[in-house]
């Protein structure tokens, strides 16, 4: 079988945000650990939680593949702290806290077991859910999760330390503005995500080895996460498979910044995910 993983990050906030945009008809809010957490439910079947990348929303990360995933799964797509429709609050923003927020939402929804897919920062959050809340996890789909600093392409952290809001990819910034027109919110999101990445610390191998859920790791051959890193992650997880696909960060799921809008690889990836999750 194939094997993979990825990561990338754009950025988020330190000041409170307002959410002015219309939500999807499938959209809901839940009071979770002090957050007004936004989530959407699509389809029916075994629950599948979707966690977006840094600086992103449900739509920018999963817009291309979500309808196909919802054909066979009850998709619960979440916008985490300071992203999209979920406003920031005055507390640290960590991958561990994101994991706890997802776990609390699932408990409120009375979901005792679920599959979880995370892309980029969402992949790192998915790993933390597997570590902190293993009882909730059936299977993991890890699309670019970072677990060690040396897994990023050379120069990533030096570049992140110099990054400015003006360098944020336009499709991500525009998507945020559609949801929240407050320019301070966009800058806050950027600062949140960039500072979290600059201060990223390795997840110990002992914790990764403790994740017993089967995992499918997916990465792009030209990703910001190196092939060596995803291979190491796959070998460290007790029950993992790896798929390395053509393209860059998120191209294989049709993430909004993917250059080829007509690529059929996202449809292949959905088939791979279904094959992995539904057996």
VOPAGU-2260 file (C-alpha; in pm, 1 decimal, decimal comma):
REM VOPAGU-2260
SITE   aa  ch    i         X         Y         Z
SITE  UNK   A    0       0,0       0,0       0,0
SITE  UNK   A    1      99,5     362,2     -42,7
SITE  UNK   A    2     230,5     586,3     241,5
SITE  UNK   A    3     257,0     972,6     327,5
SITE  UNK   A    4     235,3    1296,8     534,2
SITE  UNK   A    5     255,3    1673,0     492,8
SITE  UNK   A    6     268,9    2008,6     657,2
SITE  UNK   A    7     271,1    2374,8     586,9
SITE  UNK   A    8     139,8    2675,5     773,4
SITE  UNK   A    9      31,3    3020,2     688,9
SITE  UNK   A   10     -89,8    3187,6    1015,2
SITE  UNK   A   11    -352,4    3323,9    1264,0
SITE  UNK   A   12    -411,2    3563,9    1561,8
SITE  UNK   A   13    -366,7    3701,2    1908,8
SITE  UNK   A   14    -658,3    3943,2    1925,5
SITE  UNK   A   15   -1029,6    3866,4    1937,1
SITE  UNK   A   16   -1206,8    3830,0    1603,2
SITE  UNK   A   17   -1561,8    3892,3    1496,1
SITE  UNK   A   18   -1743,1    3671,7    1247,8
SITE  UNK   A   19   -1968,3    3862,9    1012,3
SITE  UNK   A   20   -2013,3    3623,7     722,5
SITE  UNK   A   21   -2296,5    3395,2     638,1
SITE  UNK   A   22   -2243,2    3035,6     732,8
SITE  UNK   A   23   -2315,2    2725,8     529,2
SITE  UNK   A   24   -2663,5    2573,0     567,0
SITE  UNK   A   25   -2473,5    2281,8     721,3
SITE  UNK   A   26   -2297,5    2515,1     967,9
SITE  UNK   A   27   -2336,7    2512,9    1346,3
SITE  UNK   A   28   -2168,1    2661,3    1652,2
SITE  UNK   A   29   -2087,4    2492,6    1982,8
SITE  UNK   A   30   -1962,9    2639,7    2310,5
SITE  UNK   A   31   -1633,5    2452,7    2353,6
SITE  UNK   A   32   -1371,2    2538,3    2616,5
SITE  UNK   A   33   -1456,9    2908,7    2595,7
SITE  UNK   A   34   -1472,4    2911,9    2213,2
SITE  UNK   A   35   -1770,7    2958,7    1988,7
SITE  UNK   A   36   -1649,2    2673,8    1768,0
SITE  UNK   A   37   -1780,3    2651,3    1411,9
SITE  UNK   A   38   -1843,5    2317,3    1244,8
SITE  UNK   A   39   -2037,8    2173,4     952,8
SITE  UNK   A   40   -2200,3    1833,9     906,4
SITE  UNK   A   41   -2233,6    1676,0     560,8
SITE  UNK   A   42   -2345,7    1329,7     455,4
SITE  UNK   A   43   -2417,1    1013,6     652,1
SITE  UNK   A   44   -2224,6     709,0     765,0
SITE  UNK   A   45   -1928,7     655,1     997,7
SITE  UNK   A   46   -1816,0     996,8    1130,5
SITE  UNK   A   47   -1512,2    1154,2     965,0
SITE  UNK   A   48   -1369,0    1469,2    1124,4
SITE  UNK   A   49   -1187,8    1709,0     887,4
SITE  UNK   A   50    -924,0    1947,9    1025,1
SITE  UNK   A   51    -796,0    2226,1     797,3
SITE  UNK   A   52    -446,0    2365,4     753,5
SITE  UNK   A   53    -292,2    2681,6     898,3
SITE  UNK   A   54    -440,0    3011,9     779,9
SITE  UNK   A   55    -718,8    2814,4     618,5
SITE  UNK   A   56   -1087,4    2729,9     635,3
SITE  UNK   A   57   -1299,1    2423,8     565,2
SITE  UNK   A   58   -1355,8    2548,4     211,4
SITE  UNK   A   59    -994,6    2638,5     124,2
SITE  UNK   A   60    -856,0    2304,6     243,7
SITE  UNK   A   61   -1134,4    2061,0     159,5
SITE  UNK   A   62   -1365,8    2235,0     -87,4
SITE  UNK   A   63   -1256,8    2011,2    -375,4
SITE  UNK   A   64   -1294,0    1676,5    -194,1
SITE  UNK   A   65   -1555,7    1731,4      76,8
SITE  UNK   A   66   -1859,9    1652,3    -144,2
SITE  UNK   A   67   -1701,0    1323,2    -250,7
SITE  UNK   A   68   -1604,3    1231,1     106,1
SITE  UNK   A   69   -1961,1    1304,8     220,2
SITE  UNK   A   70   -2093,6    1035,2     -13,4
SITE  UNK   A   71   -1974,4     761,6     222,8
SITE  UNK   A   72   -1907,6     938,4     553,8
SITE  UNK   A   73   -2079,0    1166,8     802,0
SITE  UNK   A   74   -1830,4    1449,9     759,7
SITE  UNK   A   75   -1779,4    1682,0    1057,6
SITE  UNK   A   76   -1564,5    1967,7     927,4
SITE  UNK   A   77   -1431,4    2204,8    1194,2
SITE  UNK   A   78   -1279,8    2555,2    1187,6
SITE  UNK   A   79   -1038,9    2575,4    1479,3
SITE  UNK   A   80    -949,6    2867,7    1706,2
SITE  UNK   A   81    -899,0    3197,4    1518,1
SITE  UNK   A   82    -971,1    3038,9    1178,5
SITE  UNK   A   83   -1265,8    3106,3     952,3
SITE  UNK   A   84   -1593,8    3142,6    1140,7
SITE  UNK   A   85   -1437,1    3057,6    1479,0
SITE  UNK   A   86   -1325,1    3375,5    1653,1
SITE  UNK   A   87   -1006,0    3396,3    1855,0
SITE  UNK   A   88   -1008,6    3421,6    2233,9
SITE  UNK   A   89    -750,9    3525,6    2489,9
SITE  UNK   A   90    -570,5    3197,9    2552,3
SITE  UNK   A   91    -268,8    3021,6    2402,6
SITE  UNK   A   92    -325,8    2856,2    2064,2
SITE  UNK   A   93    -153,9    2518,3    2061,6
SITE  UNK   A   94    -196,7    2189,9    1878,4
SITE  UNK   A   95    -273,5    2028,6    2213,5
SITE  UNK   A   96    -551,1    2281,1    2281,9
SITE  UNK   A   97    -694,0    2229,6    1933,1
SITE  UNK   A   98    -701,2    1855,3    2002,6
SITE  UNK   A   99    -886,6    1911,0    2330,1
SITE  UNK   A  100   -1138,0    2140,8    2154,5
SITE  UNK   A  101   -1213,5    1874,3    1893,5
SITE  UNK   A  102   -1251,8    1610,0    2163,1
SITE  UNK   A  103   -1496,4    1825,9    2357,8
SITE  UNK   A  104   -1704,4    1895,3    2046,7
SITE  UNK   A  105   -1725,0    1520,9    1974,2
SITE  UNK   A  106   -1840,8    1454,6    2328,1
SITE  UNK   A  107   -2111,6    1718,8    2292,2
SITE  UNK   A  108   -2220,6    1555,9    1966,3
SITE  UNK   A  109   -2224,3    1219,3    2147,5
SITE  UNK   A  110   -1970,7    1072,3    1905,2
SITE  UNK   A  111   -1769,6     810,9    2092,0
SITE  UNK   A  112   -1556,8     692,9    1795,8
SITE  UNK   A  113   -1461,0     864,4    1471,1
SITE  UNK   A  114   -1214,6     866,4    1185,9
SITE  UNK   A  115   -1006,7    1184,6    1170,5
SITE  UNK   A  116    -837,3    1349,3     872,9
SITE  UNK   A  117    -604,8    1644,0     922,1
SITE  UNK   A  118    -413,7    1843,3     662,2
SITE  UNK   A  119     -92,6    2031,3     743,2
SITE  UNK   A  120    -142,1    2192,4    1087,2
SITE  UNK   A  121    -461,6    1989,9    1105,4
SITE  UNK   A  122    -250,4    1677,9    1061,5
SITE  UNK   A  123     -40,5    1772,9    1362,1
SITE  UNK   A  124    -362,3    1832,2    1558,0
SITE  UNK   A  125    -484,7    1487,6    1447,8
SITE  UNK   A  126    -166,3    1335,9    1592,0
SITE  UNK   A  127    -233,0    1515,3    1920,4
SITE  UNK   A  128    -587,1    1377,3    1928,5
SITE  UNK   A  129    -441,3    1030,1    1882,3
SITE  UNK   A  130    -204,9    1096,5    2173,7
SITE  UNK   A  131    -440,7    1279,5    2411,6
SITE  UNK   A  132    -777,6    1122,4    2328,2
SITE  UNK   A  133    -707,7     776,9    2182,7
SITE  UNK   A  134   -1048,5     645,1    2288,3
SITE  UNK   A  135   -1214,3     873,6    2030,8
SITE  UNK   A  136   -1004,4     766,6    1732,0
SITE  UNK   A  137   -1091,5     484,9    1493,5
SITE  UNK   A  138    -850,1     560,8    1206,9
SITE  UNK   A  139    -628,3     857,7    1114,0
SITE  UNK   A  140    -564,4    1013,2     773,7
SITE  UNK   A  141    -256,5    1233,3     816,7
SITE  UNK   A  142    -209,5    1468,4     523,7
SITE  UNK   A  143     112,2    1654,8     595,4
SITE  UNK   A  144     136,5    1652,7     972,2
SITE  UNK   A  145     464,0    1776,6    1110,0
SITE  UNK   A  146     595,8    1603,9    1420,0
SITE  UNK   A  147     966,3    1702,9    1408,8
SITE  UNK   A  148    1124,0    2033,5    1316,1
SITE  UNK   A  149    1374,7    1863,5    1088,9
SITE  UNK   A  150    1085,0    1737,7     878,3
SITE  UNK   A  151    1038,8    2076,5     710,6
SITE  UNK   A  152    1221,4    2169,3     394,4
SITE  UNK   A  153    1548,3    2358,5     458,9
SITE  UNK   A  154    1500,5    2726,1     540,3
SITE  UNK   A  155    1133,5    2697,4     639,9
SITE  UNK   A  156    1170,8    2817,7     998,3
SITE  UNK   A  157    1412,7    3097,5     904,8
SITE  UNK   A  158    1163,4    3213,1     641,8
SITE  UNK   A  159     872,7    3190,8     884,0
SITE  UNK   A  160    1054,9    3415,6    1130,0
SITE  UNK   A  161    1073,1    3683,7     857,6
SITE  UNK   A  162     722,3    3629,3     717,4
SITE  UNK   A  163     473,9    3915,5     689,1
SITE  UNK   A  164     100,9    3927,2     629,6
SITE  UNK   A  165     166,4    4062,9     279,6
SITE  UNK   A  166     326,3    3728,6     191,0
SITE  UNK   A  167      17,7    3526,4     283,4
SITE  UNK   A  168    -119,8    3348,9     -26,8
SITE  UNK   A  169    -395,3    3564,4    -176,0
SITE  UNK   A  170    -652,7    3282,2    -204,3
SITE  UNK   A  171    -626,8    3216,0     169,8
SITE  UNK   A  172    -645,0    3583,7     263,8
SITE  UNK   A  173    -940,9    3640,7      31,5
SITE  UNK   A  174   -1124,8    3339,9     172,0
SITE  UNK   A  175   -1080,3    3472,7     524,5
SITE  UNK   A  176   -1208,7    3817,6     423,2
SITE  UNK   A  177   -1526,0    3659,8     284,3
SITE  UNK   A  178   -1595,0    3522,9     629,9
SITE  UNK   A  179   -1466,7    3813,2     839,3
SITE  UNK   A  180   -1415,5    4161,5     696,2
SITE  UNK   A  181   -1222,6    4287,5    1001,7
SITE  UNK   A  182    -859,5    4340,8     883,4
SITE  UNK   A  183    -737,7    4303,4    1242,1
SITE  UNK   A  184    -878,6    3952,0    1243,3
SITE  UNK   A  185    -674,1    3847,1     941,3
SITE  UNK   A  186    -355,9    3990,9    1090,0
SITE  UNK   A  187    -429,8    3822,9    1420,6
SITE  UNK   A  188    -473,7    3484,3    1250,8
SITE  UNK   A  189    -144,6    3529,8    1071,0
SITE  UNK   A  190      39,8    3614,5    1392,5
SITE  UNK   A  191    -112,5    3322,2    1580,3
SITE  UNK   A  192     -11,3    3065,4    1319,8
SITE  UNK   A  193     332,4    3206,1    1249,1
SITE  UNK   A  194     426,4    3225,0    1616,9
SITE  UNK   A  195     303,4    2872,4    1677,3
SITE  UNK   A  196     519,5    2742,8    1393,5
SITE  UNK   A  197     828,0    2941,9    1495,1
SITE  UNK   A  198     800,7    2789,4    1842,5
SITE  UNK   A  199     716,9    2438,6    1721,6
SITE  UNK   A  200     877,4    2162,7    1929,2
SITE  UNK   A  201     920,8    1797,4    1834,8
SITE  UNK   A  202     660,3    1545,1    1942,2
SITE  UNK   A  203     858,2    1271,3    2121,5
SITE  UNK   A  204     881,7     937,7    1941,2
SITE  UNK   A  205     750,8     767,7    2254,7
SITE  UNK   A  206     418,5     951,6    2215,2
SITE  UNK   A  207     395,7     874,3    1843,0
SITE  UNK   A  208     464,4     506,4    1914,9
SITE  UNK   A  209     176,4     509,3    2160,9
SITE  UNK   A  210     -81,0     587,5    1888,8
SITE  UNK   A  211    -249,0     254,5    1820,9
SITE  UNK   A  212    -502,3     372,1    1561,4
SITE  UNK   A  213    -433,0     263,4    1200,9
SITE  UNK   A  214    -301,9     559,9    1000,4
SITE  UNK   A  215    -277,4     654,0     634,6
SITE  UNK   A  216      -5,2     915,3     583,3
SITE  UNK   A  217     -21,4    1120,0     261,0
SITE  UNK   A  218     240,2    1361,1     123,5
SITE  UNK   A  219     325,3    1543,0    -195,3
SITE  UNK   A  220     655,9    1462,3    -362,6
SITE  UNK   A  221     731,9    1836,9    -379,6
SITE  UNK   A  222     579,7    1914,5     -38,1
SITE  UNK   A  223     721,9    2142,6     229,3
SITE  UNK   A  224     729,7    1830,0     445,8
SITE  UNK   A  225    1012,4    1611,1     326,6
SITE  UNK   A  226     965,0    1256,5     202,2
SITE  UNK   A  227    1222,1    1142,7     459,0
SITE  UNK   A  228    1008,4    1286,0     738,4
SITE  UNK   A  229     685,4    1118,1     631,5
SITE  UNK   A  230     868,0     789,1     590,0
SITE  UNK   A  231    1008,4     824,2     942,1
SITE  UNK   A  232     663,6     907,9    1079,9
SITE  UNK   A  233     512,1     606,7     905,9
SITE  UNK   A  234     779,6     380,2    1050,6
SITE  UNK   A  235     737,9     529,3    1399,5
SITE  UNK   A  236     359,4     491,4    1408,6
SITE  UNK   A  237     274,2     131,0    1499,5
SITE  UNK   A  238      11,4      77,7    1225,7
SITE  UNK   A  239      73,9     314,8     935,2
SITE  UNK   A  240      80,6     319,4     555,4
SITE  UNK   A  241     231,8     586,8     333,4
SITE  UNK   A  242     128,5     740,7       0,2
SITE  UNK   A  243     355,9     991,5    -173,4
SITE  UNK   A  244     182,2    1159,7    -465,4
SITE  UNK   A  245     286,0    1405,5    -737,4
SITE  UNK   A  246     272,5    1776,2    -658,9
SITE  UNK   A  247     323,4    2015,8    -375,0
SITE  UNK   A  248     158,8    2100,0     -44,0
SITE  UNK   A  249    -204,5    1993,5     -56,0
SITE  UNK   A  250    -216,3    1961,0    -435,7
SITE  UNK   A  251    -329,4    1601,3    -395,9
SITE  UNK   A  252    -655,3    1708,0    -225,7
SITE  UNK   A  253    -710,0    2011,6    -446,9
SITE  UNK   A  254    -629,3    2266,8    -173,0
SITE  UNK   A  255    -722,0    2615,2    -294,8
SITE  UNK   A  256    -361,2    2712,5    -380,9
SITE  UNK   A  257    -305,1    2402,4    -595,1
SITE  UNK   A  258    -196,5    2517,8    -944,5
SITE  UNK   A  259    -386,7    2253,8   -1146,4
SITE  UNK   A  260    -756,8    2309,7   -1081,1
SITE  UNK   A  261    -851,6    2020,7   -1313,2
SITE  UNK   A  262    -622,6    1755,9   -1165,3
SITE  UNK   A  263    -784,3    1415,7   -1117,7
SITE  UNK   A  264    -545,1    1323,6    -836,0
SITE  UNK   A  265    -787,1    1451,6    -564,9
SITE  UNK   A  266   -1045,2    1200,3    -688,6
SITE  UNK   A  267    -781,6     926,4    -665,9
SITE  UNK   A  268    -700,1    1035,8    -311,3
SITE  UNK   A  269   -1066,6    1023,0    -208,5
SITE  UNK   A  270   -1080,4     666,3    -342,5
SITE  UNK   A  271    -765,6     580,8    -142,3
SITE  UNK   A  272    -913,4     732,5     172,6
SITE  UNK   A  273   -1242,0     544,6     125,6
SITE  UNK   A  274   -1052,0     220,7      64,5
SITE  UNK   A  275    -855,0     276,4     386,0
SITE  UNK   A  276   -1144,0     390,1     607,8
SITE  UNK   A  277   -1425,8     166,4     489,9
SITE  UNK   A  278   -1257,0    -173,2     512,5
